[in-house]
Every structure is written in structure tokens, then in C-alpha cells.
Amino acid sequence: MRRALLIVALCSLLLPSLASAKDLRKKVGIGFNNNFSAVSSLSVKVGLPTAKETVNVQLQGLVGFSLTTTSLETFFAGGRVLLPFVAEDNLNVYGAIGGGYVRFSTATAAARVQAVIGAEFFMFGLERLGFSAEFGVNLDVAPGVFEIGTTSGTAASVGVHYYFGK
């Protein structure tokens, strides 16, 4: 029974919706996440102006660092494009692609490429505060380094952003 309910819930996310989506066009979101790196990163999302409120294309810039020697990653900087494919009243489901620079505690550095699927949801009464979760893969490439792994090294990654604008 639980499996059937889960399948119905997942399939309902794939159906087109006539609902008014969370409009993030021309808004700036400031927050943090570990969506692109195991290092928690400061993040800025900028909503691009589009013709429809259901199309919330965003650009995201991230930077994070760790001063501890036990952390695998010590610095990260990158950017992504978030492309929506499902828009609900308080939920946006999107795909994201991006690239960045990562420095490891072993003093090696690599280029990182990422592809993910994620969702950002907004609780009723907190319309400017977005909570996101993503799942995808990172590809790190450098001389002597070729690694493929899940986002932030875990099964899922999370973020929080507060949006400014009209």
C-alpha cells in the first residue's frame, strides 16, 4: 500500500499543473547550501525575467571553504543554471547544470561539472523562504583525478534561500 501511494505521489509530480507557480522572476535569493559541494557554500540565486511566472529560470553562484584539515574539500566556487520543469503553488521542480572549481585537502584542485534534479518548496506563511533538496552527480576532472559521485557525497543535498524583490 505504501509503495502504491509513493508511486502515485511521484507520478503526480510529473503531471502538468494549471496552478499559479511560485514566481521567482527578477528575485534574488541569498542563502546557503551543500548542493554543489560537501563544503557548505554561500549562495546567491538570481531569477531571470521570463514571459511566464511558471518558468523560473535562475542563475546561481556559490562559494564555500573549510579551514579544518579533516574536511575532504577545502574550497569551492562555482555557478549553475536552474531550469524548471514542474511548477506548483509552493513548489518548483527543476534540473540544474553547472561547473566550478574545487580544491581538496590533499592540495589537488579539479574542475567540477554537475547535473541534478531538485525541488524548492515554500511553506505557507513563509513565502520568501525557500527550502531545496537535490539529487544528482558530480564529475571532478584534473590531472590524475577523474571521480564521479553523488551530489555533496551523500544521497541528497539541501539548501535554504531567502528571496528579495517584488
Chimera marker file (.cmm) of the C-alpha trace (Angstrom):
<marker_set name="trace">
<marker id="1" x="0.000" y="0.000" z="0.000" r="1" g="1" b="0" radius="0.5"/>
<marker id="2" x="2.789" y="2.426" z="0.880" r="1" g="1" b="0" radius="0.5"/>
<marker id="3" x="4.594" y="1.629" z="-2.339" r="1" g="1" b="0" radius="0.5"/>
<marker id="4" x="1.452" y="2.359" z="-4.364" r="1" g="1" b="0" radius="0.5"/>
<marker id="5" x="0.961" y="5.703" z="-2.587" r="1" g="1" b="0" radius="0.5"/>
<marker id="6" x="4.597" y="6.612" z="-3.231" r="1" g="1" b="0" radius="0.5"/>
<marker id="7" x="4.273" y="5.778" z="-6.928" r="1" g="1" b="0" radius="0.5"/>
<marker id="8" x="1.070" y="7.846" z="-7.223" r="1" g="1" b="0" radius="0.5"/>
<marker id="9" x="2.732" y="10.786" z="-5.423" r="1" g="1" b="0" radius="0.5"/>
<marker id="10" x="5.805" y="10.664" z="-7.692" r="1" g="1" b="0" radius="0.5"/>
<marker id="11" x="3.680" y="10.387" z="-10.835" r="1" g="1" b="0" radius="0.5"/>
<marker id="12" x="1.584" y="13.376" z="-9.769" r="1" g="1" b="0" radius="0.5"/>
<marker id="13" x="4.763" y="15.492" z="-9.796" r="1" g="1" b="0" radius="0.5"/>
<marker id="14" x="5.165" y="14.733" z="-13.500" r="1" g="1" b="0" radius="0.5"/>
<marker id="15" x="1.663" y="15.928" z="-14.481" r="1" g="1" b="0" radius="0.5"/>
<marker id="16" x="1.355" y="19.455" z="-15.842" r="1" g="1" b="0" radius="0.5"/>
<marker id="17" x="-0.275" y="21.889" z="-13.479" r="1" g="1" b="0" radius="0.5"/>
<marker id="18" x="-2.531" y="24.884" z="-14.076" r="1" g="1" b="0" radius="0.5"/>
<marker id="19" x="-1.704" y="26.259" z="-10.647" r="1" g="1" b="0" radius="0.5"/>
<marker id="20" x="-0.081" y="29.624" z="-10.164" r="1" g="1" b="0" radius="0.5"/>
<marker id="21" x="3.574" y="28.863" z="-9.539" r="1" g="1" b="0" radius="0.5"/>
<marker id="22" x="5.901" y="30.458" z="-7.013" r="1" g="1" b="0" radius="0.5"/>
<marker id="23" x="7.068" y="33.410" z="-9.085" r="1" g="1" b="0" radius="0.5"/>
<marker id="24" x="10.838" y="33.842" z="-8.689" r="1" g="1" b="0" radius="0.5"/>
<marker id="25" x="11.366" y="36.021" z="-11.765" r="1" g="1" b="0" radius="0.5"/>
<marker id="26" x="13.557" y="39.066" z="-11.059" r="1" g="1" b="0" radius="0.5"/>
<marker id="27" x="14.040" y="37.990" z="-7.432" r="1" g="1" b="0" radius="0.5"/>
<marker id="28" x="17.365" y="37.498" z="-5.680" r="1" g="1" b="0" radius="0.5"/>
<marker id="29" x="17.747" y="34.653" z="-3.196" r="1" g="1" b="0" radius="0.5"/>
<marker id="30" x="20.556" y="34.712" z="-0.638" r="1" g="1" b="0" radius="0.5"/>
<marker id="31" x="21.319" y="31.662" z="1.459" r="1" g="1" b="0" radius="0.5"/>
<marker id="32" x="23.478" y="28.600" z="1.799" r="1" g="1" b="0" radius="0.5"/>
<marker id="33" x="23.545" y="25.013" z="0.624" r="1" g="1" b="0" radius="0.5"/>
<marker id="34" x="25.681" y="21.957" z="0.103" r="1" g="1" b="0" radius="0.5"/>
<marker id="35" x="24.113" y="21.201" z="-3.281" r="1" g="1" b="0" radius="0.5"/>
<marker id="36" x="27.305" y="21.587" z="-5.308" r="1" g="1" b="0" radius="0.5"/>
<marker id="37" x="29.993" y="20.720" z="-2.767" r="1" g="1" b="0" radius="0.5"/>
<marker id="38" x="30.408" y="18.884" z="0.530" r="1" g="1" b="0" radius="0.5"/>
<marker id="39" x="31.543" y="22.258" z="1.870" r="1" g="1" b="0" radius="0.5"/>
<marker id="40" x="28.522" y="24.342" z="2.877" r="1" g="1" b="0" radius="0.5"/>
<marker id="41" x="28.522" y="27.254" z="0.471" r="1" g="1" b="0" radius="0.5"/>
<marker id="42" x="27.146" y="30.765" z="0.498" r="1" g="1" b="0" radius="0.5"/>
<marker id="43" x="24.774" y="31.049" z="-2.416" r="1" g="1" b="0" radius="0.5"/>
<marker id="44" x="23.087" y="33.733" z="-4.482" r="1" g="1" b="0" radius="0.5"/>
<marker id="45" x="20.254" y="32.874" z="-6.886" r="1" g="1" b="0" radius="0.5"/>
<marker id="46" x="19.024" y="35.403" z="-9.450" r="1" g="1" b="0" radius="0.5"/>
<marker id="47" x="15.710" y="34.867" z="-11.228" r="1" g="1" b="0" radius="0.5"/>
<marker id="48" x="15.854" y="35.786" z="-14.902" r="1" g="1" b="0" radius="0.5"/>
<marker id="49" x="12.970" y="37.748" z="-16.438" r="1" g="1" b="0" radius="0.5"/>
<marker id="50" x="10.777" y="35.370" z="-18.427" r="1" g="1" b="0" radius="0.5"/>
<marker id="51" x="7.377" y="35.742" z="-20.091" r="1" g="1" b="0" radius="0.5"/>
<marker id="52" x="5.521" y="33.328" z="-17.768" r="1" g="1" b="0" radius="0.5"/>
<marker id="53" x="5.554" y="33.011" z="-13.971" r="1" g="1" b="0" radius="0.5"/>
<marker id="54" x="5.716" y="29.225" z="-14.307" r="1" g="1" b="0" radius="0.5"/>
<marker id="55" x="9.120" y="29.498" z="-15.983" r="1" g="1" b="0" radius="0.5"/>
<marker id="56" x="11.549" y="30.320" z="-13.161" r="1" g="1" b="0" radius="0.5"/>
<marker id="57" x="14.965" y="30.129" z="-14.799" r="1" g="1" b="0" radius="0.5"/>
<marker id="58" x="17.635" y="31.028" z="-12.244" r="1" g="1" b="0" radius="0.5"/>
<marker id="59" x="21.380" y="31.615" z="-12.237" r="1" g="1" b="0" radius="0.5"/>
<marker id="60" x="23.215" y="30.581" z="-9.057" r="1" g="1" b="0" radius="0.5"/>
<marker id="61" x="26.675" y="31.485" z="-7.802" r="1" g="1" b="0" radius="0.5"/>
<marker id="62" x="28.290" y="29.641" z="-4.879" r="1" g="1" b="0" radius="0.5"/>
<marker id="63" x="31.432" y="29.907" z="-2.793" r="1" g="1" b="0" radius="0.5"/>
<marker id="64" x="32.454" y="27.936" z="0.279" r="1" g="1" b="0" radius="0.5"/>
<marker id="65" x="35.522" y="26.982" z="2.257" r="1" g="1" b="0" radius="0.5"/>
<marker id="66" x="36.662" y="24.875" z="5.195" r="1" g="1" b="0" radius="0.5"/>
<marker id="67" x="39.586" y="25.695" z="7.453" r="1" g="1" b="0" radius="0.5"/>
<marker id="68" x="39.711" y="22.261" z="9.101" r="1" g="1" b="0" radius="0.5"/>
<marker id="69" x="42.230" y="19.670" z="7.986" r="1" g="1" b="0" radius="0.5"/>
<marker id="70" x="39.697" y="16.836" z="8.353" r="1" g="1" b="0" radius="0.5"/>
<marker id="71" x="37.467" y="18.125" z="5.552" r="1" g="1" b="0" radius="0.5"/>
<marker id="72" x="37.968" y="16.462" z="2.159" r="1" g="1" b="0" radius="0.5"/>
<marker id="73" x="37.182" y="19.688" z="0.285" r="1" g="1" b="0" radius="0.5"/>
<marker id="74" x="38.752" y="22.943" z="1.490" r="1" g="1" b="0" radius="0.5"/>
<marker id="75" x="37.449" y="25.448" z="-1.104" r="1" g="1" b="0" radius="0.5"/>
<marker id="76" x="34.710" y="25.562" z="-3.694" r="1" g="1" b="0" radius="0.5"/>
<marker id="77" x="33.467" y="28.208" z="-6.162" r="1" g="1" b="0" radius="0.5"/>
<marker id="78" x="31.041" y="27.634" z="-8.985" r="1" g="1" b="0" radius="0.5"/>
<marker id="79" x="27.902" y="28.541" z="-10.849" r="1" g="1" b="0" radius="0.5"/>
<marker id="80" x="24.802" y="26.818" z="-12.156" r="1" g="1" b="0" radius="0.5"/>
<marker id="81" x="21.713" y="27.320" z="-14.284" r="1" g="1" b="0" radius="0.5"/>
<marker id="82" x="18.456" y="26.051" z="-12.777" r="1" g="1" b="0" radius="0.5"/>
<marker id="83" x="15.846" y="25.114" z="-15.385" r="1" g="1" b="0" radius="0.5"/>
<marker id="84" x="12.267" y="24.440" z="-14.200" r="1" g="1" b="0" radius="0.5"/>
<marker id="85" x="10.075" y="21.632" z="-15.469" r="1" g="1" b="0" radius="0.5"/>
<marker id="86" x="7.246" y="21.462" z="-12.874" r="1" g="1" b="0" radius="0.5"/>
<marker id="87" x="5.701" y="24.494" z="-11.172" r="1" g="1" b="0" radius="0.5"/>
<marker id="88" x="3.186" y="24.287" z="-8.326" r="1" g="1" b="0" radius="0.5"/>
<marker id="89" x="1.790" y="26.885" z="-5.906" r="1" g="1" b="0" radius="0.5"/>
<marker id="90" x="4.616" y="26.468" z="-3.396" r="1" g="1" b="0" radius="0.5"/>
<marker id="91" x="6.951" y="24.057" z="-5.174" r="1" g="1" b="0" radius="0.5"/>
<marker id="92" x="9.290" y="24.301" z="-8.131" r="1" g="1" b="0" radius="0.5"/>
<marker id="93" x="10.888" y="21.155" z="-9.537" r="1" g="1" b="0" radius="0.5"/>
<marker id="94" x="13.955" y="21.821" z="-11.677" r="1" g="1" b="0" radius="0.5"/>
<marker id="95" x="17.016" y="20.429" z="-13.324" r="1" g="1" b="0" radius="0.5"/>
<marker id="96" x="20.370" y="22.148" z="-12.876" r="1" g="1" b="0" radius="0.5"/>
<marker id="97" x="23.682" y="22.047" z="-14.677" r="1" g="1" b="0" radius="0.5"/>
<marker id="98" x="26.813" y="23.795" z="-13.576" r="1" g="1" b="0" radius="0.5"/>
<marker id="99" x="30.542" y="23.974" z="-13.289" r="1" g="1" b="0" radius="0.5"/>
<marker id="100" x="33.072" y="25.069" z="-10.735" r="1" g="1" b="0" radius="0.5"/>
<marker id="101" x="36.475" y="24.816" z="-9.106" r="1" g="1" b="0" radius="0.5"/>
<marker id="102" x="37.160" y="22.585" z="-6.102" r="1" g="1" b="0" radius="0.5"/>
<marker id="103" x="40.337" y="22.348" z="-4.021" r="1" g="1" b="0" radius="0.5"/>
<marker id="104" x="40.872" y="19.255" z="-1.899" r="1" g="1" b="0" radius="0.5"/>
<marker id="105" x="42.747" y="18.882" z="1.397" r="1" g="1" b="0" radius="0.5"/>
<marker id="106" x="45.377" y="16.862" z="-0.496" r="1" g="1" b="0" radius="0.5"/>
<marker id="107" x="46.377" y="20.157" z="-2.205" r="1" g="1" b="0" radius="0.5"/>
<marker id="108" x="44.953" y="18.989" z="-5.538" r="1" g="1" b="0" radius="0.5"/>
<marker id="109" x="42.399" y="21.015" z="-7.444" r="1" g="1" b="0" radius="0.5"/>
<marker id="110" x="39.823" y="19.960" z="-10.010" r="1" g="1" b="0" radius="0.5"/>
<marker id="111" x="37.127" y="21.236" z="-12.298" r="1" g="1" b="0" radius="0.5"/>
<marker id="112" x="33.670" y="20.076" z="-11.211" r="1" g="1" b="0" radius="0.5"/>
<marker id="113" x="30.712" y="19.538" z="-13.535" r="1" g="1" b="0" radius="0.5"/>
<marker id="114" x="27.303" y="18.769" z="-12.074" r="1" g="1" b="0" radius="0.5"/>
<marker id="115" x="23.863" y="17.645" z="-13.239" r="1" g="1" b="0" radius="0.5"/>
<marker id="116" x="20.999" y="17.377" z="-10.726" r="1" g="1" b="0" radius="0.5"/>
<marker id="117" x="17.251" y="17.222" z="-10.291" r="1" g="1" b="0" radius="0.5"/>
<marker id="118" x="15.890" y="19.221" z="-7.385" r="1" g="1" b="0" radius="0.5"/>
<marker id="119" x="12.860" y="20.752" z="-5.755" r="1" g="1" b="0" radius="0.5"/>
<marker id="120" x="12.485" y="24.021" z="-3.907" r="1" g="1" b="0" radius="0.5"/>
<marker id="121" x="9.463" y="24.387" z="-1.667" r="1" g="1" b="0" radius="0.5"/>
<marker id="122" x="7.974" y="27.299" z="0.224" r="1" g="1" b="0" radius="0.5"/>
<marker id="123" x="5.902" y="26.843" z="3.380" r="1" g="1" b="0" radius="0.5"/>
<marker id="124" x="2.602" y="28.681" z="3.704" r="1" g="1" b="0" radius="0.5"/>
<marker id="125" x="3.181" y="31.906" z="5.611" r="1" g="1" b="0" radius="0.5"/>
<marker id="126" x="6.885" y="31.930" z="4.696" r="1" g="1" b="0" radius="0.5"/>
<marker id="127" x="6.556" y="32.783" z="1.001" r="1" g="1" b="0" radius="0.5"/>
<marker id="128" x="10.063" y="34.289" z="0.712" r="1" g="1" b="0" radius="0.5"/>
<marker id="129" x="11.928" y="31.402" z="2.378" r="1" g="1" b="0" radius="0.5"/>
<marker id="130" x="12.752" y="28.525" z="0.035" r="1" g="1" b="0" radius="0.5"/>
<marker id="131" x="13.977" y="25.077" z="1.123" r="1" g="1" b="0" radius="0.5"/>
<marker id="132" x="15.614" y="22.932" z="-1.545" r="1" g="1" b="0" radius="0.5"/>
<marker id="133" x="16.699" y="19.330" z="-1.897" r="1" g="1" b="0" radius="0.5"/>
<marker id="134" x="18.567" y="17.819" z="-4.819" r="1" g="1" b="0" radius="0.5"/>
<marker id="135" x="19.934" y="14.567" z="-6.125" r="1" g="1" b="0" radius="0.5"/>
<marker id="136" x="22.443" y="14.207" z="-8.918" r="1" g="1" b="0" radius="0.5"/>
<marker id="137" x="26.038" y="13.570" z="-9.856" r="1" g="1" b="0" radius="0.5"/>
<marker id="138" x="29.318" y="15.468" z="-9.742" r="1" g="1" b="0" radius="0.5"/>
<marker id="139" x="32.194" y="14.836" z="-12.118" r="1" g="1" b="0" radius="0.5"/>
<marker id="140" x="35.634" y="16.030" z="-10.929" r="1" g="1" b="0" radius="0.5"/>
<marker id="141" x="38.378" y="16.235" z="-13.553" r="1" g="1" b="0" radius="0.5"/>
<marker id="142" x="42.058" y="17.201" z="-13.107" r="1" g="1" b="0" radius="0.5"/>
<marker id="143" x="45.446" y="15.708" z="-13.969" r="1" g="1" b="0" radius="0.5"/>
<marker id="144" x="45.394" y="12.353" z="-12.195" r="1" g="1" b="0" radius="0.5"/>
<marker id="145" x="41.817" y="12.892" z="-10.939" r="1" g="1" b="0" radius="0.5"/>
<marker id="146" x="38.635" y="11.544" z="-12.521" r="1" g="1" b="0" radius="0.5"/>
<marker id="147" x="35.877" y="10.996" z="-9.975" r="1" g="1" b="0" radius="0.5"/>
<marker id="148" x="32.135" y="10.587" z="-10.312" r="1" g="1" b="0" radius="0.5"/>
<marker id="149" x="29.967" y="10.783" z="-7.188" r="1" g="1" b="0" radius="0.5"/>
<marker id="150" x="26.575" y="11.801" z="-5.903" r="1" g="1" b="0" radius="0.5"/>
<marker id="151" x="25.965" y="15.430" z="-5.038" r="1" g="1" b="0" radius="0.5"/>
<marker id="152" x="27.746" y="16.577" z="-1.874" r="1" g="1" b="0" radius="0.5"/>
<marker id="153" x="28.910" y="12.986" z="-1.359" r="1" g="1" b="0" radius="0.5"/>
<marker id="154" x="25.568" y="11.951" z="0.133" r="1" g="1" b="0" radius="0.5"/>
<marker id="155" x="22.240" y="10.637" z="-1.113" r="1" g="1" b="0" radius="0.5"/>
<marker id="156" x="20.673" y="14.120" z="-1.209" r="1" g="1" b="0" radius="0.5"/>
<marker id="157" x="21.724" y="17.680" z="-0.583" r="1" g="1" b="0" radius="0.5"/>
<marker id="158" x="19.832" y="20.615" z="0.891" r="1" g="1" b="0" radius="0.5"/>
<marker id="159" x="19.741" y="24.404" z="0.871" r="1" g="1" b="0" radius="0.5"/>
<marker id="160" x="17.871" y="27.421" z="2.233" r="1" g="1" b="0" radius="0.5"/>
<marker id="161" x="17.382" y="30.789" z="0.469" r="1" g="1" b="0" radius="0.5"/>
<marker id="162" x="15.588" y="33.977" z="1.390" r="1" g="1" b="0" radius="0.5"/>
<marker id="163" x="14.233" y="35.865" z="-1.632" r="1" g="1" b="0" radius="0.5"/>
<marker id="164" x="14.220" y="39.650" z="-2.044" r="1" g="1" b="0" radius="0.5"/>
<marker id="165" x="12.205" y="41.535" z="-4.636" r="1" g="1" b="0" radius="0.5"/>
<marker id="166" x="8.593" y="42.261" z="-5.525" r="1" g="1" b="0" radius="0.5"/>
<link id1="1" id2="2" r="1" g="1" b="0" radius="0.2"/>
<link id1="2" id2="3" r="1" g="1" b="0" radius="0.2"/>
<link id1="3" id2="4" r="1" g="1" b="0" radius="0.2"/>
<link id1="4" id2="5" r="1" g="1" b="0" radius="0.2"/>
<link id1="5" id2="6" r="1" g="1" b="0" radius="0.2"/>
<link id1="6" id2="7" r="1" g="1" b="0" radius="0.2"/>
<link id1="7" id2="8" r="1" g="1" b="0" radius="0.2"/>
<link id1="8" id2="9" r="1" g="1" b="0" radius="0.2"/>
<link id1="9" id2="10" r="1" g="1" b="0" radius="0.2"/>
<link id1="10" id2="11" r="1" g="1" b="0" radius="0.2"/>
<link id1="11" id2="12" r="1" g="1" b="0" radius="0.2"/>
<link id1="12" id2="13" r="1" g="1" b="0" radius="0.2"/>
<link id1="13" id2="14" r="1" g="1" b="0" radius="0.2"/>
<link id1="14" id2="15" r="1" g="1" b="0" radius="0.2"/>
<link id1="15" id2="16" r="1" g="1" b="0" radius="0.2"/>
<link id1="16" id2="17" r="1" g="1" b="0" radius="0.2"/>
<link id1="17" id2="18" r="1" g="1" b="0" radius="0.2"/>
<link id1="18" id2="19" r="1" g="1" b="0" radius="0.2"/>
<link id1="19" id2="20" r="1" g="1" b="0" radius="0.2"/>
<link id1="20" id2="21" r="1" g="1" b="0" radius="0.2"/>
<link id1="21" id2="22" r="1" g="1" b="0" radius="0.2"/>
<link id1="22" id2="23" r="1" g="1" b="0" radius="0.2"/>
<link id1="23" id2="24" r="1" g="1" b="0" radius="0.2"/>
<link id1="24" id2="25" r="1" g="1" b="0" radius="0.2"/>
<link id1="25" id2="26" r="1" g="1" b="0" radius="0.2"/>
<link id1="26" id2="27" r="1" g="1" b="0" radius="0.2"/>
<link id1="27" id2="28" r="1" g="1" b="0" radius="0.2"/>
<link id1="28" id2="29" r="1" g="1" b="0" radius="0.2"/>
<link id1="29" id2="30" r="1" g="1" b="0" radius="0.2"/>
<link id1="30" id2="31" r="1" g="1" b="0" radius="0.2"/>
<link id1="31" id2="32" r="1" g="1" b="0" radius="0.2"/>
<link id1="32" id2="33" r="1" g="1" b="0" radius="0.2"/>
<link id1="33" id2="34" r="1" g="1" b="0" radius="0.2"/>
<link id1="34" id2="35" r="1" g="1" b="0" radius="0.2"/>
<link id1="35" id2="36" r="1" g="1" b="0" radius="0.2"/>
<link id1="36" id2="37" r="1" g="1" b="0" radius="0.2"/>
<link id1="37" id2="38" r="1" g="1" b="0" radius="0.2"/>
<link id1="38" id2="39" r="1" g="1" b="0" radius="0.2"/>
<link id1="39" id2="40" r="1" g="1" b="0" radius="0.2"/>
<link id1="40" id2="41" r="1" g="1" b="0" radius="0.2"/>
<link id1="41" id2="42" r="1" g="1" b="0" radius="0.2"/>
<link id1="42" id2="43" r="1" g="1" b="0" radius="0.2"/>
<link id1="43" id2="44" r="1" g="1" b="0" radius="0.2"/>
<link id1="44" id2="45" r="1" g="1" b="0" radius="0.2"/>
<link id1="45" id2="46" r="1" g="1" b="0" radius="0.2"/>
<link id1="46" id2="47" r="1" g="1" b="0" radius="0.2"/>
<link id1="47" id2="48" r="1" g="1" b="0" radius="0.2"/>
<link id1="48" id2="49" r="1" g="1" b="0" radius="0.2"/>
<link id1="49" id2="50" r="1" g="1" b="0" radius="0.2"/>
<link id1="50" id2="51" r="1" g="1" b="0" radius="0.2"/>
<link id1="51" id2="52" r="1" g="1" b="0" radius="0.2"/>
<link id1="52" id2="53" r="1" g="1" b="0" radius="0.2"/>
<link id1="53" id2="54" r="1" g="1" b="0" radius="0.2"/>
<link id1="54" id2="55" r="1" g="1" b="0" radius="0.2"/>
<link id1="55" id2="56" r="1" g="1" b="0" radius="0.2"/>
<link id1="56" id2="57" r="1" g="1" b="0" radius="0.2"/>
<link id1="57" id2="58" r="1" g="1" b="0" radius="0.2"/>
<link id1="58" id2="59" r="1" g="1" b="0" radius="0.2"/>
<link id1="59" id2="60" r="1" g="1" b="0" radius="0.2"/>
<link id1="60" id2="61" r="1" g="1" b="0" radius="0.2"/>
<link id1="61" id2="62" r="1" g="1" b="0" radius="0.2"/>
<link id1="62" id2="63" r="1" g="1" b="0" radius="0.2"/>
<link id1="63" id2="64" r="1" g="1" b="0" radius="0.2"/>
<link id1="64" id2="65" r="1" g="1" b="0" radius="0.2"/>
<link id1="65" id2="66" r="1" g="1" b="0" radius="0.2"/>
<link id1="66" id2="67" r="1" g="1" b="0" radius="0.2"/>
<link id1="67" id2="68" r="1" g="1" b="0" radius="0.2"/>
<link id1="68" id2="69" r="1" g="1" b="0" radius="0.2"/>
<link id1="69" id2="70" r="1" g="1" b="0" radius="0.2"/>
<link id1="70" id2="71" r="1" g="1" b="0" radius="0.2"/>
<link id1="71" id2="72" r="1" g="1" b="0" radius="0.2"/>
<link id1="72" id2="73" r="1" g="1" b="0" radius="0.2"/>
<link id1="73" id2="74" r="1" g="1" b="0" radius="0.2"/>
<link id1="74" id2="75" r="1" g="1" b="0" radius="0.2"/>
<link id1="75" id2="76" r="1" g="1" b="0" radius="0.2"/>
<link id1="76" id2="77" r="1" g="1" b="0" radius="0.2"/>
<link id1="77" id2="78" r="1" g="1" b="0" radius="0.2"/>
<link id1="78" id2="79" r="1" g="1" b="0" radius="0.2"/>
<link id1="79" id2="80" r="1" g="1" b="0" radius="0.2"/>
<link id1="80" id2="81" r="1" g="1" b="0" radius="0.2"/>
<link id1="81" id2="82" r="1" g="1" b="0" radius="0.2"/>
<link id1="82" id2="83" r="1" g="1" b="0" radius="0.2"/>
<link id1="83" id2="84" r="1" g="1" b="0" radius="0.2"/>
<link id1="84" id2="85" r="1" g="1" b="0" radius="0.2"/>
<link id1="85" id2="86" r="1" g="1" b="0" radius="0.2"/>
<link id1="86" id2="87" r="1" g="1" b="0" radius="0.2"/>
<link id1="87" id2="88" r="1" g="1" b="0" radius="0.2"/>
<link id1="88" id2="89" r="1" g="1" b="0" radius="0.2"/>
<link id1="89" id2="90" r="1" g="1" b="0" radius="0.2"/>
<link id1="90" id2="91" r="1" g="1" b="0" radius="0.2"/>
<link id1="91" id2="92" r="1" g="1" b="0" radius="0.2"/>
<link id1="92" id2="93" r="1" g="1" b="0" radius="0.2"/>
<link id1="93" id2="94" r="1" g="1" b="0" radius="0.2"/>
<link id1="94" id2="95" r="1" g="1" b="0" radius="0.2"/>
<link id1="95" id2="96" r="1" g="1" b="0" radius="0.2"/>
<link id1="96" id2="97" r="1" g="1" b="0" radius="0.2"/>
<link id1="97" id2="98" r="1" g="1" b="0" radius="0.2"/>
<link id1="98" id2="99" r="1" g="1" b="0" radius="0.2"/>
<link id1="99" id2="100" r="1" g="1" b="0" radius="0.2"/>
<link id1="100" id2="101" r="1" g="1" b="0" radius="0.2"/>
<link id1="101" id2="102" r="1" g="1" b="0" radius="0.2"/>
<link id1="102" id2="103" r="1" g="1" b="0" radius="0.2"/>
<link id1="103" id2="104" r="1" g="1" b="0" radius="0.2"/>
<link id1="104" id2="105" r="1" g="1" b="0" radius="0.2"/>
<link id1="105" id2="106" r="1" g="1" b="0" radius="0.2"/>
<link id1="106" id2="107" r="1" g="1" b="0" radius="0.2"/>
<link id1="107" id2="108" r="1" g="1" b="0" radius="0.2"/>
<link id1="108" id2="109" r="1" g="1" b="0" radius="0.2"/>
<link id1="109" id2="110" r="1" g="1" b="0" radius="0.2"/>
<link id1="110" id2="111" r="1" g="1" b="0" radius="0.2"/>
<link id1="111" id2="112" r="1" g="1" b="0" radius="0.2"/>
<link id1="112" id2="113" r="1" g="1" b="0" radius="0.2"/>
<link id1="113" id2="114" r="1" g="1" b="0" radius="0.2"/>
<link id1="114" id2="115" r="1" g="1" b="0" radius="0.2"/>
<link id1="115" id2="116" r="1" g="1" b="0" radius="0.2"/>
<link id1="116" id2="117" r="1" g="1" b="0" radius="0.2"/>
<link id1="117" id2="118" r="1" g="1" b="0" radius="0.2"/>
<link id1="118" id2="119" r="1" g="1" b="0" radius="0.2"/>
<link id1="119" id2="120" r="1" g="1" b="0" radius="0.2"/>
<link id1="120" id2="121" r="1" g="1" b="0" radius="0.2"/>
<link id1="121" id2="122" r="1" g="1" b="0" radius="0.2"/>
<link id1="122" id2="123" r="1" g="1" b="0" radius="0.2"/>
<link id1="123" id2="124" r="1" g="1" b="0" radius="0.2"/>
<link id1="124" id2="125" r="1" g="1" b="0" radius="0.2"/>
<link id1="125" id2="126" r="1" g="1" b="0" radius="0.2"/>
<link id1="126" id2="127" r="1" g="1" b="0" radius="0.2"/>
<link id1="127" id2="128" r="1" g="1" b="0" radius="0.2"/>
<link id1="128" id2="129" r="1" g="1" b="0" radius="0.2"/>
<link id1="129" id2="130" r="1" g="1" b="0" radius="0.2"/>
<link id1="130" id2="131" r="1" g="1" b="0" radius="0.2"/>
<link id1="131" id2="132" r="1" g="1" b="0" radius="0.2"/>
<link id1="132" id2="133" r="1" g="1" b="0" radius="0.2"/>
<link id1="133" id2="134" r="1" g="1" b="0" radius="0.2"/>
<link id1="134" id2="135" r="1" g="1" b="0" radius="0.2"/>
<link id1="135" id2="136" r="1" g="1" b="0" radius="0.2"/>
<link id1="136" id2="137" r="1" g="1" b="0" radius="0.2"/>
<link id1="137" id2="138" r="1" g="1" b="0" radius="0.2"/>
<link id1="138" id2="139" r="1" g="1" b="0" radius="0.2"/>
<link id1="139" id2="140" r="1" g="1" b="0" radius="0.2"/>
<link id1="140" id2="141" r="1" g="1" b="0" radius="0.2"/>
<link id1="141" id2="142" r="1" g="1" b="0" radius="0.2"/>
<link id1="142" id2="143" r="1" g="1" b="0" radius="0.2"/>
<link id1="143" id2="144" r="1" g="1" b="0" radius="0.2"/>
<link id1="144" id2="145" r="1" g="1" b="0" radius="0.2"/>
<link id1="145" id2="146" r="1" g="1" b="0" radius="0.2"/>
<link id1="146" id2="147" r="1" g="1" b="0" radius="0.2"/>
<link id1="147" id2="148" r="1" g="1" b="0" radius="0.2"/>
<link id1="148" id2="149" r="1" g="1" b="0" radius="0.2"/>
<link id1="149" id2="150" r="1" g="1" b="0" radius="0.2"/>
<link id1="150" id2="151" r="1" g="1" b="0" radius="0.2"/>
<link id1="151" id2="152" r="1" g="1" b="0" radius="0.2"/>
<link id1="152" id2="153" r="1" g="1" b="0" radius="0.2"/>
<link id1="153" id2="154" r="1" g="1" b="0" radius="0.2"/>
<link id1="154" id2="155" r="1" g="1" b="0" radius="0.2"/>
<link id1="155" id2="156" r="1" g="1" b="0" radius="0.2"/>
<link id1="156" id2="157" r="1" g="1" b="0" radius="0.2"/>
<link id1="157" id2="158" r="1" g="1" b="0" radius="0.2"/>
<link id1="158" id2="159" r="1" g="1" b="0" radius="0.2"/>
<link id1="159" id2="160" r="1" g="1" b="0" radius="0.2"/>
<link id1="160" id2="161" r="1" g="1" b="0" radius="0.2"/>
<link id1="161" id2="162" r="1" g="1" b="0" radius="0.2"/>
<link id1="162" id2="163" r="1" g="1" b="0" radius="0.2"/>
<link id1="163" id2="164" r="1" g="1" b="0" radius="0.2"/>
<link id1="164" id2="165" r="1" g="1" b="0" radius="0.2"/>
<link id1="165" id2="166" r="1" g="1" b="0" radius="0.2"/>
</marker_set>
